[in-house]
């Protein structure tokens, strides 16, 4: 099987799915009611080759409001192959923009040639979509299911479901993250135990899962101590480049700046103390830390990094020596907030 359906499903899930189907025939209520008599029957109907398009979409949307998340979200993941990265850039009532990826072979293959709005240059009519191969119709229905979930389920619903998920494999972690991010669309600050789960994931796998808390790192306002704590976990695991990169997002937020300086201080010390860290990480991490304070150690040129790691590390060593005392003092100011965050953001999830 290929990954075409997986890509189609997650891309469609990120876009409005034909909210005004003026030409759509009314779905047969008896067929819809029968399909919705159980979660298993509903998903079998949504994914069956012979299901009619109007009823398929109606069942998908109604199943999203009728059944618990635990009943069908696993089937959605399995069918679509979704483990995806989703980056909501606006909150409810806005237009959401997402970056998406599918990592798992889907259960259903998508036909290689389908009519799409991209190929026609206009939105497809309902009749045109209903004539597409059944695999594409399943993709439409799965997207309708996920969109309806995102519109109708609360943050508490999503977080409660996230607490039931395993976090053993990378696929598990990606699905956990997608569920948590669905909750984050409705609530800027996650519950403490969810933040603790991110901390556990970073402790367990380091930079391999730093993307689990990417939205916290990129938008730390209102959760500054949580972001700093997670960044310090990256530093402890010698992921100094990632820590330096994300620490930059704390600049310009008054409440975050002492915490930013504490992370910069610990990251700088780690860069200089551990020569076992890859030279690229040390050089680029040091470059980003100095740049965060307005100092350019070298012209911004990726080829320079490759050719002159040692020179950049030497330049950062001099820079850090000139700023270490100030950063250390600022780190001491942030220490109580970091200690409080350590006590607060603990969790048994994803250990």
Steps between C-alpha positions, in 0.01 A plus 500: 500500500612860442455806721276698267187468709688602813622820335157571353319453829722729704507767234123493464460508878681833502253665260130585513319199355220625275301668772232611251406210274202665333481227238531216749210256517355434841656195663252219564424527875420130533838398358678755718316388814581135432869578442512695825359216708853417623851645463619190314214515252552873450867470410439198282241704310731803470777285349297253294551523122128473428375779732335794327682831534218701659435236767874445551554869584189519718605197703853636543376835631235354729735233632734778616232637731333172597785274613778549757842593364636163610247320281609626159814717519722186502317381188552840339874479568521144371304572183676821408849415621500830683767562761524852384653826607231769518587858582189710577593862435171659596248423770127413465295705255809566290650328201748236609821433315673168546818322411420131463678172454391137491743234613305175497381290208122544484255214496344620174684597182394813318451461124796662322293727274212703642328821398582781740431870536868559425471327161170668405590847628171528692329331795351165405124469504338240720416293192865503387623395842241223512640360173855479631652160586370361826841539664482877450147501636632327813765768525232772480292326767796451735585868464136590573512280811817665633382855424171438675687369804716811511196728481283320752726342764635702791858527618402289802371226267828489310721508809295228671547282194873581480541366854389156381750472214822301505830677439723205422596538134567803284162444335334495843671826589397665172137402556513618861633830377228538235227437756657750741526757225133458416434600861744790472284656228246572774732568796831686486642346818488120534435329834802448722512124445506547121792740536660241726454242223696722260772524763508121535523458123796737477667322790444170327592584144649849499496694175329214318176613660571867569232563236247361751511836678570709191192719544601578860850596388374718216230671707625516859291800606295404805695178551852636528612280791370188325695587184817573697475172688464301178789689340720423799417132453636529147816665629554222755496254212757704304251615235646848516415606146129421545497672840669811360268513201179482702624725780497784249121495506508626858665826396269800523274346766582686825385216727714254305829683481654387833397145409649546152826614660502196730466267202767694307734478798461124537521442124816712476663313785414171333643607165833586663514211747416205276726462199325169422202691364520516120694803382209608282268511803754691709583748224145573387363492853758754611436713194124508573547581868724799424267613219209493746676781688579697185856378446599336173799271543532471122304587185189287476616243248433127524820418310695684766359267764621195314846636433571689820343324795815538707518874433136549598546301819804709586304820432215377717743413777616863506144628481382281785791601721397864454136433586515206743476703820191689380330187375576318825343781702189492282486122534495537877200732469319235297588212734183520717272493195688203354487313832125559517462374143697185583259424782194590298558329165531139601307217345470125475410536132754394236767398748 
